[in-house]
Structure formats: structure tokens, C-alpha cells
């Protein structure tokens, strides 16, 4: 089963509804939560409730594989859609219309109003990814044909994602492109990591590739790599090198569950390998007694807080410089205590809030002074 989403501008409601509502042998509405017969008028009330919403409607499509066509009925498709709405947490106040296209009912459409009858707006955050994941649940619950989706794609072999220009450059010169060189470094670092993210990062840095963990506002994390002054997103190099896929790979190596991802045996003598690992541990600051998972988590917090403190040091008022400097030197110590970094993160957040308030007060004073000069 495949899922597709399109956000419909409010002004295009009539056109999309006309496409879905066409009365013919293979176009018909099979389900709706609109009691009256005038679906277009009910959907159009979203314009009156929230005229400030530029894209008040969603157009969703579910396409079924050919193997399921024989057992598909309008009733079954309606049940699948209602369960789909539940999985994506669509509020009951949002109006929708479900229609089938095609005499074989191989695919169906849903026109959904993001504006509810109480004037609330269904944000549909990450709805595309949630929708694709929901298809896996629907296939299992309704005993439909299992099709490869996100879980299949995430298990693909790690390889560089080359653009058309890079393919042409490779065929023209006969030399590997930059992404293939980065992939080689990443694969070697993964083999040397032993399942530790910190060791993986150290191995990358030893080969001139600097990783940077990114904390986004929504709580998710990403990773980028700097090489010879150029920064690349992990997913830009290849799907297998995004933050989530990398951490999953390292976790599998640590648990010994992934044979393909396990480190290859080295040709060096055992004593030489032990000496090399000991040297790497000492240079990476891993010789402490804290567990490996705690050290990795603490190092991640440390890098994130150092970046935030650097920005705060450049922008904060003079009265906060002492606190920032003190926190920075605390971070510089090799303390692998996640709970400590949690408390420290709260302190950094309060400093950031204080800096914002002081800047706002300073801006108000400047505005008052400007008005006094104008007078």
C-alpha cells in the first residue's frame, strides 16, 4: 500500500472537490462524516472559520497493490480510511470526504479539512512519514499484501546517494566522486567504532572528516560532516548515514546482532590491535570508569551545549559573561555524567531566556530614546 499527501490551498477547494466528486461509473463517494448532502458547502466553512489559514485542506491518496483488488469493497476501503484517520490522530471535528477512483478500486482519495468545526487547526506535523508508517499497520490489521515501506528502506545497504551530475562526472573522469570518498571514510570509521558513537566520531576526525550532531527545535537530531571546508548532511551522503540510521547501526554493532555491520577482522597481531585500541581510548578520553553508553550520551550533550554556549557568549550581555565562562570550563572537563548535563542544560536555557529579556529591554530603551530625539 502506498500513501501520498498534497496540501491544498484554500482557493483550490472547488477544483479538487470537482475532481473527487465526479459522478461516473468509477468515481463515487463511499464515506463521509458530513451529515448533509452538500459536502462542498460544509467543507467551505473552513474559509469562514479560519480565513488566515492558506492551506486549509489535505488531499490524501491510498493505493493498493493489484493482489488486493479482488477482495476490496467500498465498505472495506471505508474501514481502512477510518482506521488511518485514527492512526494519524485526526480530530473528530475535521470534515472529510472519501471517494474511489477506478472500477477496480485500486486507489482511493480523501479530502480532509484541517479546520475543525470548533475553529481548531489540525497541524498534520510529520503526516507524510506517519502516513507511510500507518500503512504498515493497516496491512497487518486488515491482512492486506505487505509492501516494502520505511522499515525496508532504512535497512538498505549503506551507499552514497549520487546525483545525475555526479554520475556523469564519474563516467567522464573515471575517478570516484567526493561522496564515494566520504563513504569510504565513514565505513572505515564504523568498522573501527566497536559500537561507540564517540569512537566513531574520533575515527572520522582522524581522517579529516569532522562530524557535528545537530539538535533541532522539534527534539529530533541530525548529523552533518565537514570535509575540506565543505559541510554535508548525513542523509545527503546516503540514507544510511543519517543520525538515526547511524546510531541504529552502531547499536547493532555493539549488541553483535548485525553480521553485515560487524567490524571486519584485522590482519594485525592481537597485541598490536590491543595497543591500538588502548591508544585510541586514551586519546578519546574513554579511559574513565563510566559506562560506554553514559559516556556517549554525555559527549553528545557536551557538544550540543558547547555550540549553544558559544552563541550565547557572543551575544549575551556583559553581566552574563562570568556565568558563561564558568559553564564553558565545566564543560571542558571530561565529566561523563548524563544527569549532570541535564541540570547544566537547564542552566543554559535560563541564561538564554535572560539574554533574550535583556536584549528586549535594551531594544525598548533604544526605541524610547529614538522617539525622544524625534520629538
C-alpha positions in Angstrom: 0.0 0.0 0.0 1.3 3.4 -0.9 0.4 6.8 0.6 0.6 10.3 -0.9 -0.3 13.7 0.6 -0.9 17.1 -1.0 -1.7 20.2 0.9 -4.5 22.1 -0.9 -4.6 25.9 -0.9 -8.0 27.1 0.3 -8.7 28.8 -3.1 -8.4 25.4 -4.9 -11.1 23.7 -2.9 -13.7 23.7 -5.7 -11.2 22.3 -8.3 -10.1 19.4 -6.1 -13.6 18.6 -4.9 -14.8 18.6 -8.5 -12.1 16.1 -9.4 -13.0 13.8 -6.5 -16.8 14.2 -6.7 -17.2 13.4 -10.4 -20.3 11.2 -10.9 -19.4 8.4 -13.2 -19.2 4.6 -13.1 -15.8 4.7 -11.5 -16.0 7.9 -9.4 -18.2 7.8 -6.3 -18.1 8.9 -2.6 -18.1 5.9 -0.3 -17.8 7.6 3.1 -18.1 11.0 4.8 -18.7 12.5 8.3 -20.8 15.2 6.7 -24.5 14.6 7.5 -26.0 17.0 5.0 -25.8 16.3 1.3 -23.9 19.5 0.4 -20.3 18.3 1.0 -18.7 21.3 -0.7 -20.6 23.9 1.4 -19.6 22.1 4.7 -16.0 21.9 3.6 -16.1 25.5 2.5 -17.0 26.7 6.0 -13.3 26.3 6.9 -12.7 29.5 4.9 -15.1 31.4 7.2 -13.8 29.9 10.4 -10.1 30.4 9.7 -9.6 32.8 6.8 -6.0 33.2 7.9 -5.2 29.6 7.0 -3.7 29.5 3.5 -3.8 25.7 3.1 -6.9 24.5 4.9 -7.3 21.2 3.2 -5.4 17.9 2.7 -5.7 15.6 -0.3 -4.6 12.0 0.7 -4.4 9.0 -1.6 -4.1 5.3 -0.6 -3.1 3.0 -3.5 -3.5 -0.8 -3.0 -1.4 -3.4 -4.8 -3.0 -5.4 -7.6 -3.1 -8.6 -5.4 -5.7 -7.0 -3.1 -8.1 -5.7 -5.8 -10.3 -8.8 -5.7 -11.2 -8.5 -2.0 -11.5 -4.7 -1.9 -15.1 -3.4 -1.3 -16.3 0.1 -0.6 -17.0 -1.0 3.0 -13.5 -2.3 3.5 -11.9 0.8 2.0 -14.0 3.0 4.3 -12.9 0.9 7.3 -9.3 1.3 6.2 -9.6 5.0 5.9 -11.3 5.4 9.3 -8.5 3.4 10.9 -6.0 5.5 9.0 -7.5 8.7 10.4 -7.2 7.2 13.9 -3.5 6.4 13.5 -2.8 9.9 12.3 -4.8 11.4 15.2 -7.2 13.4 13.0 -9.7 15.2 15.3 -13.3 14.2 15.0 -14.2 17.9 14.3 -12.5 17.8 10.9 -14.8 17.1 8.0 -13.7 14.6 5.3 -14.9 13.0 2.1 -13.7 9.6 0.8 -14.1 8.6 -2.8 -12.9 5.7 -5.0 -11.4 6.2 -8.5 -11.2 3.3 -11.0 -13.6 0.4 -11.5 -11.1 -1.9 -9.8 -11.0 0.4 -6.7 -7.2 0.1 -6.7 -6.8 3.5 -5.2 -9.0 5.9 -3.2 -8.9 9.6 -2.3 -9.7 11.5 0.9 -10.3 15.3 1.0 -9.9 16.4 4.6 -10.5 19.8 6.2 -7.7 20.8 8.5 -10.0 23.3 10.2 -12.4 21.7 12.6 -15.9 22.8 13.4 -14.5 24.4 16.6 -12.1 26.5 14.5 -9.1 24.5 15.7 -6.5 23.6 13.1 -5.1 20.1 12.6 -1.4 20.8 12.1 -0.6 17.4 10.5 3.0 17.6 11.6 5.2 14.8 10.0 2.0 13.5 8.5 3.8 12.0 5.4 6.1 9.9 7.5 3.4 9.0 9.9 1.1 8.1 7.0 3.7 5.8 5.4 4.3 4.1 8.8 0.5 3.8 9.2 0.2 1.8 6.0 2.3 -1.0 7.6 -0.2 -1.2 10.5 -3.1 -1.2 8.1 -1.7 -4.0 6.0 -1.3 -6.2 9.1 -4.6 -5.4 10.7 -6.7 -5.9 7.5 -4.5 -8.8 6.2 -3.5 -6.9 3.0 -0.4 -7.5 0.9 2.7 -6.5 2.7 4.7 -4.0 0.7 8.2 -2.5 1.4 8.0 0.9 3.2 10.2 2.9 5.6 11.4 -0.1 7.6 12.6 -1.7 4.4 14.3 1.5 3.2 16.1 2.0 6.5 17.6 -1.5 6.2 19.1 -0.8 2.8 22.9 -1.2 2.4 24.8 2.0 3.2 25.9 3.6 -0.1 26.4 7.1 -1.4 23.5 8.9 -3.0 24.9 10.2 -6.2 23.2 12.9 -8.3 22.9 12.9 -12.1 25.8 15.4 -12.3 28.0 13.2 -10.1 27.2 10.1 -12.2 28.2 12.0 -15.3 31.4 13.3 -13.7 32.3 9.8 -12.6 31.8 8.3 -16.1 33.6 11.2 -17.7 36.7 11.1 -15.5 36.7 7.5 -14.4 37.5 8.7 -10.8 35.4 8.4 -7.7 33.4 11.5 -6.7 33.7 13.2 -3.4 30.7 11.3 -1.8 32.3 8.0 -2.5 35.5 9.2 -0.7 33.4 10.3 2.3 31.6 6.9 2.2 34.9 5.1 2.4 35.9 7.2 5.4 32.5 6.6 7.1 32.6 2.9 6.5 36.1 2.6 7.9 35.1 4.6 11.0 32.1 2.4 11.5 34.3 -0.7 11.4 36.7 0.9 13.9 33.9 2.2 16.2 33.1 -1.0 18.1 29.6 0.3 18.5 30.6 3.6 20.2 29.5 6.8 18.7 32.4 8.7 20.4 34.9 6.3 18.9 33.2 6.6 15.5 33.5 10.4 15.7 37.1 10.2 16.7 37.9 7.9 13.8 36.2 10.3 11.4 38.2 13.2 12.7 41.5 11.3 12.4 40.8 11.0 8.7 39.8 14.7 8.2 36.0 14.3 8.4 34.5 16.2 11.3 31.0 15.1 12.5 28.6 17.6 14.1 25.4 16.5 15.9 22.5 18.9 15.3 19.6 19.3 17.8 16.5 20.6 16.1 13.7 22.6 17.7 11.3 19.7 17.5 13.5 17.5 19.6 14.9 15.4 16.8 18.6 15.1 15.9 20.6 15.3 12.8 24.2 15.0 11.8 26.5 16.7 9.3 30.1 16.1 8.3 32.7 18.8 7.4 35.4 17.8 4.9 38.0 20.2 3.5 35.8 23.2 4.4 32.6 21.8 2.9 29.7 20.6 5.0 27.5 17.7 4.1 24.3 16.4 5.7 24.5 12.8 6.6 21.4 11.9 4.6 22.9 13.9 1.7 25.8 11.5 1.6 23.5 8.5 1.8 20.3 7.3 3.6 22.4 5.0 5.8 24.4 7.9 7.2 21.6 10.0 8.8 21.7 10.3 12.5 19.0 7.7 13.2 20.4 5.1 10.8 24.0 5.7 12.1 23.0 5.3 15.7 21.0 2.2 14.9 23.9 0.7 13.0 26.3 1.4 15.9 23.8 -0.1 18.4 23.6 -3.2 16.3 27.4 -3.5 16.2 27.5 -3.1 20.0 25.0 -5.8 20.5 26.5 -8.1 17.9 23.2 -8.5 16.1 24.2 -7.3 12.6 26.6 -9.6 10.8 27.0 -7.3 7.8 27.7 -4.3 10.1 30.1 -6.1 12.4 33.8 -4.9 12.3 35.9 -6.9 9.9 38.8 -8.9 11.5 42.1 -7.1 11.3 45.2 -8.6 9.9 47.3 -7.1 12.7 48.5 -9.3 15.6 46.3 -9.4 18.6 48.9 -7.5 20.8 49.1 -4.7 18.2 45.4 -4.4 17.9 45.0 -4.2 21.7 47.7 -1.5 21.8 46.0 0.5 19.1 42.6 0.3 20.9 44.3 1.4 24.1 45.9 4.4 22.5 42.6 5.3 20.8 40.8 5.0 24.1 43.3 7.3 25.9 43.2 10.0 23.2 39.4 9.9 23.1 39.1 10.3 26.8 37.5 6.9 27.2 39.7 5.6 30.0 37.2 6.6 32.7 35.1 4.2 34.7 31.7 5.4 33.4 29.7 3.0 31.2 30.2 3.4 27.5 26.5 4.4 26.9 26.8 7.1 29.6 30.0 8.4 28.0 28.4 8.6 24.6 25.3 10.3 25.8 27.3 12.8 27.9 29.6 13.6 24.9 26.5 14.3 22.8 25.2 16.7 25.4 28.6 18.3 25.7 28.9 19.1 22.0 25.4 20.5 21.8 25.9 22.7 24.9 29.3 23.9 23.7 27.7 25.1 20.5 24.9 26.9 22.4 27.3 28.4 24.8 29.5 29.7 22.0 26.5 31.5 20.5 25.5 32.8 24.0 29.0 34.0 24.7 29.0 36.1 21.5 25.5 37.6 22.1 24.9 37.8 25.8 25.4 41.0 27.9 28.5 41.6 30.0 26.8 40.6 33.2 26.4 37.0 32.0 29.9 36.6 30.7 31.1 35.2 34.0 28.4 32.5 34.1 29.0 31.6 30.5 32.8 31.3 31.1 32.3 29.2 34.2 29.9 26.8 32.4 32.2 26.6 29.5 35.2 25.5 31.7 32.9 23.0 33.4 32.0 21.5 30.1 35.7 21.4 29.1 36.3 18.9 31.9 35.8 15.2 30.8 32.8 14.5 33.0 30.7 11.6 31.8 27.6 12.1 33.9 24.4 12.5 31.8 22.4 13.7 34.9 24.9 16.5 35.3 24.5 17.6 31.7 20.7 17.6 32.1 21.0 20.1 35.0 23.5 22.1 33.1 21.2 22.2 30.1 18.5 23.8 32.3 21.0 26.5 33.4 21.9 27.2 29.8 18.3 27.5 28.9 17.7 30.0 31.7 20.7 32.0 30.6 19.4 32.1 27.1 16.0 33.3 28.3 17.7 36.0 30.5 19.7 37.2 27.5 16.6 37.5 25.4 14.9 39.6 28.1 17.9 41.9 28.5 18.1 42.4 24.7 14.4 43.2 24.5 14.7 45.7 27.4 17.7 47.2 25.6 15.7 47.5 22.4 12.8 49.2 24.2 15.2 51.7 25.7 16.7 52.5 22.4 13.3 52.9 20.9 12.3 55.3 23.7 15.5 57.3 23.1 14.8 57.5 19.4 11.3 58.8 19.9 12.7 61.4 22.3 15.1 62.5 19.6 12.4 62.7 17.0 10.3 65.0 19.3 
